[in-house]
Amino acid sequence: MLFIRSLVFAGMHVITAVLFSIISFIVWPLPFRLRYKLVSQWAIINLWLLDKICGIRYQVEGLEKIPDEPCIIMCKHQSSWETLALQAVFPPQVWVLKRELLWIPFFGWGLASLKPIAIDRSAGRKALNQVVEQGRERLSSGAWVVIFPEGTRIPAGKIGKFGMGGAFLAVETGYPVVPVAHDAGKSWPKHGFVKHPGVIKLVIGDKIATDDKKTKASTLNKCVFQWMEEEMTRLEGSKPTLTVLKEEK
């Protein structure tokens, strides 16, 4: 039964992606905020479908902590779920992502319409400079910037080594960081087709100011990592195991 429900959701997921990719082309000439409001409805619809078809709901802890000013979201990356939920919870945002995602038919086209910061992860310092340059422009225009410091989805019960992109962007621009943790992997596992009913908990942490010129990116990264490790321990019931990606070894 879970397989059938997951299959139905997957079908609807694809159909709506195709539909909204077409919409993204139609509304491309519109201002970013209006374009974002229309295209991000795809995420809202799919969260609703997850609830009705697969029995997956979510609760948010810390909504009152969302600042009025643009911030950099450093979010736990455990599932595809958070790419939907962040759009439903936070103000208009752009993502730092690997450029290959924009090449995916339909899905990538919709992403491209939302002004992502698409980087070549093998470019090293050049990619880091791109994140800062384009991130500064997006933030100054009023958009939030979302970055997954682990770089890729990490299975439940584990935590990945943090890259420096998010912390470096925050320190260089002086914009605050808002850390986010969640346990979506229990219901929508990494590379998992079958979705498991349950309530996903998403936790929003306190804003971390970075306008102090003495703040170092490494110190900020360590602070966010420790917060995320503590929250994942609370959410999952045990301390996550540190894992290092093969390409980082």
RAHU-V472564 format. One record per residue. N is the residue number from 1. RES is the residue in three letters. PHI is phi as a letter, one per 20 degrees, with the letter a starting at -180 (none if undefined). PSI is psi in degrees with one decimal (* if undefined). Layout:
BEGIN
n: <N/N>
res: <RES/RES>
phi: <PHI/PHI>
psi: <PSI/PSI>
END
This chain:
BEGIN
n: <1/2/3/4/5/6/7/8/9/10/11/12/13/14/15/16/17/18/19/20/21/22/23/24/25/26/27/28/29/30/31/32/33/34/35/36/37/38/39/40/41/42/43/44/45/46/47/48/49/50/51/52/53/54/55/56/57/58/59/60/61/62/63/64/65/66/67/68/69/70/71/72/73/74/75/76/77/78/79/80/81/82/83/84/85/86/87/88/89/90/91/92/93/94/95/96/97/98/99/100/101/102/103/104/105/106/107/108/109/110/111/112/113/114/115/116/117/118/119/120/121/122/123/124/125/126/127/128/129/130/131/132/133/134/135/136/137/138/139/140/141/142/143/144/145/146/147/148/149/150/151/152/153/154/155/156/157/158/159/160/161/162/163/164/165/166/167/168/169/170/171/172/173/174/175/176/177/178/179/180/181/182/183/184/185/186/187/188/189/190/191/192/193/194/195/196/197/198/199/200/201/202/203/204/205/206/207/208/209/210/211/212/213/214/215/216/217/218/219/220/221/222/223/224/225/226/227/228/229/230/231/232/233/234/235/236/237/238/239/240/241/242/243/244/245/246/247/248/249>
res: <MET/LEU/PHE/ILE/ARG/SER/LEU/VAL/PHE/ALA/GLY/MET/HIS/VAL/ILE/THR/ALA/VAL/LEU/PHE/SER/ILE/ILE/SER/PHE/ILE/VAL/TRP/PRO/LEU/PRO/PHE/ARG/LEU/ARG/TYR/LYS/LEU/VAL/SER/GLN/TRP/ALA/ILE/ILE/ASN/LEU/TRP/LEU/LEU/ASP/LYS/ILE/CYS/GLY/ILE/ARG/TYR/GLN/VAL/GLU/GLY/LEU/GLU/LYS/ILE/PRO/ASP/GLU/PRO/CYS/ILE/ILE/MET/CYS/LYS/HIS/GLN/SER/SER/TRP/GLU/THR/LEU/ALA/LEU/GLN/ALA/VAL/PHE/PRO/PRO/GLN/VAL/TRP/VAL/LEU/LYS/ARG/GLU/LEU/LEU/TRP/ILE/PRO/PHE/PHE/GLY/TRP/GLY/LEU/ALA/SER/LEU/LYS/PRO/ILE/ALA/ILE/ASP/ARG/SER/ALA/GLY/ARG/LYS/ALA/LEU/ASN/GLN/VAL/VAL/GLU/GLN/GLY/ARG/GLU/ARG/LEU/SER/SER/GLY/ALA/TRP/VAL/VAL/ILE/PHE/PRO/GLU/GLY/THR/ARG/ILE/PRO/ALA/GLY/LYS/ILE/GLY/LYS/PHE/GLY/MET/GLY/GLY/ALA/PHE/LEU/ALA/VAL/GLU/THR/GLY/TYR/PRO/VAL/VAL/PRO/VAL/ALA/HIS/ASP/ALA/GLY/LYS/SER/TRP/PRO/LYS/HIS/GLY/PHE/VAL/LYS/HIS/PRO/GLY/VAL/ILE/LYS/LEU/VAL/ILE/GLY/ASP/LYS/ILE/ALA/THR/ASP/ASP/LYS/LYS/THR/LYS/ALA/SER/THR/LEU/ASN/LYS/CYS/VAL/PHE/GLN/TRP/MET/GLU/GLU/GLU/MET/THR/ARG/LEU/GLU/GLY/SER/LYS/PRO/THR/LEU/THR/VAL/LEU/LYS/GLU/GLU/LYS>
phi: <none/f/f/f/f/f/f/f/f/g/f/f/g/f/g/f/f/f/f/f/f/f/f/f/f/f/e/g/f/f/g/g/f/f/f/f/g/f/f/f/f/g/f/f/f/f/f/f/f/g/f/f/e/d/m/d/d/b/c/d/d/o/g/f/e/f/f/e/e/f/c/d/e/d/d/g/d/c/b/e/g/f/f/e/f/g/f/e/e/d/f/g/b/c/d/e/b/f/f/f/f/f/e/f/g/m/g/f/f/f/g/f/f/d/l/f/e/e/d/e/f/e/e/m/f/f/f/f/f/f/f/f/f/f/f/f/f/f/f/f/e/o/e/e/d/d/c/d/f/f/n/b/f/d/g/g/n/c/c/e/f/e/f/e/g/f/f/f/f/f/f/f/e/n/e/f/d/d/e/c/c/a/c/f/f/f/d/c/f/g/m/e/e/f/e/d/g/r/d/e/d/d/d/d/e/f/f/d/f/c/e/f/f/e/f/d/g/f/f/f/g/f/f/f/f/f/f/f/f/f/f/f/f/f/f/e/n/b/f/f/e/f/c/d/f/g/f/e/f>
psi: <-40.9/-37.0/-43.5/-44.3/-41.9/-36.4/-42.5/-43.9/-43.7/-40.8/-45.5/-34.9/-45.8/-45.5/-45.4/-32.3/-43.2/-45.5/-46.5/-21.6/-36.6/-42.8/-39.4/-35.4/-41.3/-40.0/3.6/-39.4/-13.4/159.1/151.6/-47.3/-40.6/-41.2/-43.5/-44.7/-38.8/-48.9/-34.3/-7.9/-21.3/-42.2/-43.1/-44.6/-41.7/-30.9/-38.5/-42.2/-39.0/-40.9/-52.1/-34.5/-44.8/-6.9/28.6/114.4/176.5/154.4/143.0/127.4/123.2/20.9/-35.6/-10.7/-5.1/117.4/164.0/-21.9/155.3/141.3/172.7/118.5/121.9/105.8/143.0/136.4/98.1/-16.7/176.5/-13.9/-42.6/-23.9/-22.1/-48.1/-37.6/-34.8/-27.7/-26.5/-40.3/164.6/172.8/135.9/158.5/155.9/146.1/119.2/163.8/137.0/-23.9/-25.9/-27.0/-12.5/-7.6/124.5/138.5/-63.7/-47.0/-33.7/-39.4/-40.7/-42.8/-29.6/-12.6/23.8/49.4/163.4/94.2/115.5/156.8/107.2/-14.4/-1.5/-6.5/-123.9/-35.2/-41.7/-38.3/-42.0/-35.7/-41.4/-43.6/-47.4/-51.4/-32.7/-40.9/-42.5/-42.3/-44.7/-41.7/-21.9/-5.1/-3.6/147.7/159.0/127.6/129.4/140.0/98.8/-20.7/-16.4/-28.3/169.5/131.8/130.7/156.3/143.2/0.2/162.0/137.5/156.4/135.3/136.0/170.9/-7.2/-51.8/-45.8/-40.3/-41.2/-44.6/-45.9/-40.4/-32.6/-20.9/5.9/146.5/162.2/137.8/111.6/145.3/131.6/157.6/167.5/41.9/-21.9/-21.5/-27.1/-33.6/83.3/158.4/127.8/15.3/128.2/-42.5/127.0/138.2/128.3/148.2/-179.1/114.8/134.8/127.1/128.0/128.0/124.4/173.5/145.6/137.4/114.0/144.2/13.7/0.0/119.2/-15.5/-10.7/131.6/145.4/-39.7/-37.8/-43.2/-44.5/-42.4/-40.6/-46.9/-40.4/-46.5/-41.4/-45.5/-39.2/-42.2/-42.8/-38.6/-33.2/-42.6/-42.1/-39.5/-11.2/-3.3/155.8/129.4/148.6/132.5/130.7/143.4/129.2/149.7/-39.5/-10.9/-9.3/*>
END
